[in-house]
């Protein structure tokens, strides 16, 4: 990625998670530097309009930092990114994510199901979700 793309993705994530949701947390982490991390985004008129990242976990893949600019919500951008991420991973692998509880229905549309107890992350209720792959372990 070039510097402008990195800046636009960081700016979008900061606008959504830090400013809008009032979560002071270290968004820039070592996961963004991992060579296995793949970033998905859609540009808009003012830079990144929606983005997410796919990370390699312990025996499974993880989707995180799913967000869309406030002006772009409800337009289907996040769904397009989720489909692209899921297509890139294929149906055979397990995929997990920590969903903000209110968004669990969105992720169910992509085959994810809740597991475990609801938990607070940065003061926001979350639930773990998993899409089981078709490749038995």
Buried (B, 14 or more C-beta within 10 A) or exposed (E): EEEEBBEBBBBBBBBBBBEEBEBEEEBEEEBBEEEEBBBBBBEBEEBBBBBBBBBBEEEBBBBBBBBBBEEBBEBEBBBEBBBBBBEEBEEEBBBBBBBBBEBBEBBBEBBBEBEEEEEEEEEBEBBBBBBBBEEEE
